[in-house]
Amino acid sequence: MRVALGFHRVPSGSRPRVVTLGVFDGVHRAHQQICARVVGRAAERAAEPTAITFFPHPAAVLAPTRAPRLLYGLGDRLRFLAETGIERVVVQHFNPEFARMEAEAFVREQLVGRLRAIHVVVGHSVSFGRGRGGDTALLRRLGDELGFGVEVVGPVEVGGAVVSSTAIREAIVAGEMDGAAALLGREHFVRGRVVHGAHRGAGLGFPTANVRVRTGLMPPNGVYAVRVTHGGESHGGVANLGVNPTFGGGERSLEPHLFDFSGDLYGQMVKVSFVRRLRDERRFESVEALVAQIRCDADAARAALSRG
């Protein structure tokens, strides 16, 4: 997949394009349907399937106090788009100057003038341009005038719920990892580097990797069945996310214990996928009571992982 950092970096003499646009936070099931339609229409027209995304999130520039917490970082967003078959992504830096561009000018100058769009596929709730003045009606009007097709996808539902980044965030923040995974089309995860912690886990018989999270929306404190991926390998495990109240509390940390693993992860970047929330984090009256509960948690995590 080819990535252009801004419209001005897109080669002007290449194939015409079938284009979609959006933030694509999560590249969830609805986004995946949109991208599949882009790829299919591009194949029919010998065109390049192209996605436009914005960085940072427009709300972080226009209304920073109301900006949503992103599900993933830009790198994962690009990986997910590549997996859909999109061949080119334009990452447009979203700043106050770009935000002032009128929607019609955006279509004429960027979609048609720069990208040579011959077909545009968007979600049903798309909005773009100054004051969010661009919508499907504007695209259809300009498509008739300028000669490009317009296709609108959605809403997409899973289990009766409309798929959206907002709905996924709400599920994650509530600890509903099954619900989030159903809407995403994958288990939700975070990425981070393994650092030295208090080393209590090894003393309890359950060594853990203390993960300093870099990207990804965190669920609420609690104990989770997880999958930890590093260096192309994946291991199931059980993780505590919280402040370790049995030991007096402290900074919030994510500490997975990996099943059937004895290697050294210090300094490595890992991906921690949350499969299921098992229970709330709580304080135990003794270390012995905590260890007994960890054994139960490990059994519950193995069972959850075996069910997928």
Secondary structure, 3 states (H helix, E strand, C coil): CEEECCHHHCCCCCCCEEEEECCCCCCCHHHHHHHHHHHHHHHHHCCEEEEEEEECCHHHHHCHHHCCCCCCCHHHHHHHHHHCCCCEEEEEECCHHHHCCCHHHHHHHHHHHHCCEEEEEEECCCCECHHHCECHHHHHHHHHHHCCEEEEECCCEECCEECCHHHHHHHHHCCCHHHHHHHHCCCEEEEEEEECCCCHHHHHCCCCCEEEEEECCCCCCEEEEEEEEECCEEEEEEEEEECCHHHCCCCCEEEEEECCCCCCCCCCEEEEEEEEEEECCCCCCCHHHHHHHHHHHHHHHHHHHHCC
